[in-house]
């Protein structure tokens, strides 16, 4: 069966830029929220996907829905990583234990998400989203999970266009091998979404 | 007839043909082969918050920007710009398909169907799966049997105004089906994610 395929790759580098670990495999990690957003775009009814704090939150029509373009220092949107290795369940709504943005113990610095435009290479068409996350915490950090958070728009109250923006987790993966990122090193996570006829 | 196939994940379809009394004449259930370029390009536009040139169902490249209209498929009765369609094309699906090969029109004339409003279920979780379905009933009031229906697919909105539509997915049935006068064809697509 030909399916929408999601692939991820992880590359870990030391502080000199030398590649010290790689992992690439097909993800099986679209979560409930992903399909709820597809449903909403397709059909536009009333739905309450969970945001990343676990609260079911009404999804309202807004151009920003599904946005993944988290900028530098923004660990709430786009590719995120964590330290938990609990197997993925379809109703996961967040990373198990997300690594926060920063330079303190257990924290990493998130660079901006970047995108590769759709490329058609028959019989497939794919595009990619990537992010480099740097460890300047002063110690080694073991990364065991990655995922994608996307924007979720909620309109509250009687005032038109009074929107609140939250985040939903559409994708989560647990690595086959935990990835040790040394101090001064980085981890690059790339997701490729591909369809094949 | 293909029936009872185990569908584990992804996109699948069911085609039901009924006579004028509602009796099921034929049922086809199969995995879909058929997401095509525009589907992924629309997702890219939404995720990246950018514009991208996507070929519409008329074969023209259109600059599509992120908006809440992208991927919409909830067409009303009689609306055939978007939503599920059926046709007589037989050419196998390729990733570059941008339209149905030979779609049947809207109406009660020869080779036309009355397209009912799109319907959908809500997403539901069952074990490792989360799925929902989209469905459309198309009624043959043409006065005669419409035979040779071989392709199905779903058009999606890419831009609201001016309205541009793209092909989201398309399938070619293993065998042609015929819909008697007064009968109907119901196409159901199920979109599923599985851990």
Interface residues (C-beta under 8 A of the other chain):
Chain A: X1 X2 X3 X4 X28 X29 X30 X31 X32 X34 X35 X36 X38 X39 X41 X42 X43 X44 X45 X47 X61 X62 X63 X64 X65 X66 X67 X68 X69 X88 X89 X90 X91 X115 X117 X118 X120 X122 X123 X124 X125 X126 X127 X129 X150 X193 X194 X195 X196 X197
Chain B: X7 X8 X9 X10 X11 X31 X32 X33 X34 X35 X36 X37 X39 X40 X41 X43 X44 X46 X47 X48 X49 X50 X52 X66 X67 X68 X70 X71 X72 X73 X74 X93 X94 X95 X96 X97 X118 X120 X122 X123 X125 X127 X128 X129 X130 X131 X132 X134 X156 X191 X192 X193 X194 X195
